[in-house]
Amino acid sequence: MKITFVEEDGRLLFRHSTKDGDSISNLVPREMWGKDPAFIRKFAEKRISEIITEKEMVEKEKLARVERIHNLNKEVCVKHHNKNLVGRIIYYPGDGRGRGGVTVILESPKKYSGKVDIVSCMGMGFAGIHIFEDDGHISEWTLAKAKESLVSIHRQRKIEIERKALISANQNKLKKILPKLQDL
């Protein structure tokens, strides 16, 4: 392990360049300055090893968070007008501009199935609203918003189905009336 020692602004620093090009730098405490140079070198090696281990742990935590987010598949249930609405929250990769989010899918009742995306934005972050917690699990806000979304999807689909049924009924009536009107 190649370690260089330098004086900078009246402080003793040690530096080490890692294989991937990162540079590790730290202070040698003032109380160690008068000690044996071999002791100072061992201190620096130990501290470098600790810093490398800490960086590796942080990288593992970041990867675990990303994996938790990408593997998101959580069931959500809410009762609405005596109907159990069942859905899922899955990961939504976003639009490629640093935004991400989740997709809420209404699965049951099948007749009303549909989906909606909840996308994060900078304003939400500034307001303290986060889709994912720091550890990568979904936030309570997201869970509440997903339940609201299930109800919203159900309402929208119900309106669409009723509208289509009304249009179909009107078309059937018109099919009966139209020939009589043309005979006049």
N, C-alpha and C positions, 0 to 999 in steps of 0.2 A: 504494500500500500504506500503510494507516494504522497507524502505530506510535506507541504512547505509552510514555514513559519515566517510571518512578516510583521513589521511594526507599522501601525496605522493610527495616527492621531494620539500617540502615547499609549496605545493598547497593543497587546500581543495577540495576534490572530493566527489560527492554523487554517490551511486550505487543502482541499482534496478534490480532484476531478474524477468523476465516476466514468464508467465505461460508456454510458449513454450520453455523455457530454455535460451532465449537470455538474455544478460546482457546489461543494459544501464548504461553508466557512463558519467559524465560531470563535468565540473569545477563550483565551486561556485565563483563568481567574488570577488576579493579582497576587494572591497568597501562594500561588504555585511558582512564581517567577524565580525564586531563589532555590528551588529544588533541583534535583538531578535531571539533566536533559533527557535521559532515558525514561524517567518517571513522567515527565511532561509529554513525551512522545506516546507513551502507553495511554495516558489520559486522552490525548487527541484521537488515537486509534479507537479507543472505547467509545468516545463521544460520536465519532464518525459512524461507527457501527450502529449505535443507538439511533442516529438520525436516519440512516438508510433503512433500518427496520421500521421506524415510524412512518417513513414515506411509503414503504411497501404496504403497511397496514392501511394507510389512508387510501392508496390505490385499490386495495382489495375491497374496502368499504364502498368506494365509488362504483366499482364494478358490480358489487352485490346490489346496490341501490338501483343501478340501471337495469339489472336483470329482474329485480322485483317489479319495476315499473313495466318492463316489456312483457312480463309474464302475468300481468294483471288480468284476472278473470273472477270477479266477485259477484255473487248473487245478491240481489236487492229485492225486498218485498215491501209493499205498502198496501194498506186497505183503503179503497176509494169507493163510496156508494155501495157498500156491501159486496164489493168484488175485490178479490186478492189479485193485485197486479204484481207479476213476477218478472224480473228482468236481470240483466247482467251489466256490469261495468267492465269494459275492456280497454286496453291501451289504444290511444289514437296518436299517431306519430306527429301530427301537426302539419303545418304548411312549409316547413323547411326554413323558416325565418326565426328559429329559436323558440317558437311556440310549440307547445305540446298539449296534450289533454287526454280526455277519456271519451269513449262512446258509450252511451247508455242505450241498451236495446230492450224493448218491451217484448217478452217472449210469450207471456200468458196473460189474458186469453189470446189465443192465436188470431182470432178474428180482428183484433186491434193491433197486431204486432207492427213495430216500426222502430226507428232509431233516431237519436239526436246526439250531436257532439257538444261537449263542454270543453272549450278551449281557453287556456290561460292567456293573459295579456299583461303587459307591464303595469297598467293601472291597477289590476287586481293584486299584483305583487306589492305595489306601493301601499295598497290598502290593507295588506296583511292577509289577503285571501290567496291560499295556495291549494292547488289541486292535489299535490303530493306533499307529504311531510318531508323533513330533511332526510329521514331514513328510507324514503321511497315508498312508504305505505300511503294509501289514500287518506286525505284529511276528512275530518268530521263535516266540514263544509261541503266537500265533494259528495259525501254520502247523502247529506240532506238535499243537495241540489239534484242528485240522481233520482231520489224519491219524487221530488217535484217534477222532474222530467218524465218519469213514468206516468204520472197523472196527466201531464200536458200531452204526451203522446197519445194516451188513451182518449182524451177529450178530442184532439184533432182527428184521430182516426174515426171516432164515433160520429163526428160531424160530417166527415167525408163519406162514410157509409150511408148515413141518413140522407145526405144530399144526392148520392148516386141512386138510392132507392126512390127518392122523390122524382128525380129526372126520369127514371125508368117507368114509374107509374104514370107520369105525365105523357111520356112517349106512347105508352099503351092506350091512354085515353084519346090522344090525338090520332092514332091510327084508326080508331073507330069513328071519330068525328070528321076527319079530313075527307073521306070519300063522300059523305053525305053533303059536305059543304061544296064539293066540286060538282055534284049533281044539280045544284041549284042554278 
